Amino acid sequence: MLDKKTLFSAVQPSGVPTIGNYVGAINNFVKLQDDYNCIYSIADLHCLTVRQNPAELRQATLGLLALYIACGIDPEKCIMFVQSHVHEHAELTWVLNTITYPGELNRMTQFKDKSRSHADNVNMGLMDYPVLMASDILLYGTSVVPVGADQKQHIELTRDLAIRFNSRYSDTFIVPEGIIPKYGAKIMSLADPTKKMSKSDENLNAFISLYDDTDTIIRKFKRAVTDSDTKIYFDPENKAGISNLLTIYSVFAGVSIDEAVRQFEGKGYGDFKIKVGEAVAEGLKPITEKRLELMKNKDYLNKVMIDGAEKASRIARKTLSKVYRKVGLYRAE
Ligand code: TYM
């Protein structure tokens, strides 16, 4: 246990998670839990960077914890906690802000995208978002961070900040590495396979939410945009829609991409889409049942959250106090 490296990752409890979040992140959280000391956070402070409905945000926070557990993250093995329950995240962000340059944040793709999609609310938090994320990671002596491809730039900034702090104030932070899956790091929209699948898409047919029922899932896959060819093979560049469906199928059916291609050799697109829908619906069914069961047991979820925050705080407190000492903040003892 002790010699295992630390793994940290998080998901924002904004909106309803999609199968993109599952394939790119949560499914890997489950797979990696025996290999590392795993810490999984619910990044509620990050959500505040775009306007939220407060009651919905509170409910979604509890819902995401239930989802983590329902997907198979074991609270006995992993620390699960809500980001705002550990105040050191906000505090380390302040210190890291003092070694971050506006130009570094300005050129972040996600900041540019979100500034466009939330043009009426381009706030400082939106720009500072990656520094809060760096704090999340660096507080725990994290070696690895499993994420989807869209977070790669943020991990790179985290590494830069760790290296910069270490060289300015002496060795303090472990420089973490991202774990980005070979397949499924970027699940594409069902309505436009050149775009990332996103829970904030206005077109509800563009994404499969982890809370969709079987009929909805199959209906959405039947409508998935593909191409005018008839052959099913994996070629993300020229056959983005079909390759996206093959990737999704391979994860939910538990087969390799090659095996998925073999299974659909000679089959038509119509049949294929239904089979993908069925595999996803089948895979999500036990997760949904478990999640709904857990949601009835708020006491249990609160207990996991409180335990998680206590354990996380113990680690975060030590790191922050080291950082405060290194940068020269006086502590009266
Ligand atoms: P968030 O909540 O947007 O997404 C959570 C995780 O899901 C991945 N993901 C996808 N993967 C594949 N295909 C997609 N279409 C897709 N959409 C989302 C994301 O890459 C991510 O891994 N900033 C983070 C949350 C965060 C965090 C952290 C992550 C806060 N602090 C520290 C790692 C470490 C975010 O907004 O993820």
Boltz pocket constraint, residues with backbone or C-beta under 6 A from the ligand:
constraints:
  - pocket:
      binder: B
      contacts: [[A, 8], [A, 9], [A, 10], [A, 11], [A, 12], [A, 13], [A, 19], [A, 20], [A, 21], [A, 22], [A, 23], [A, 24], [A, 25], [A, 26], [A, 43], [A, 46], [A, 132], [A, 133], [A, 136], [A, 137], [A, 145], [A, 146], [A, 147], [A, 148], [A, 149], [A, 150], [A, 151], [A, 184], [A, 185], [A, 186], [A, 187], [A, 188], [A, 196], [A, 197], [A, 198]]
      max_distance: 6.0
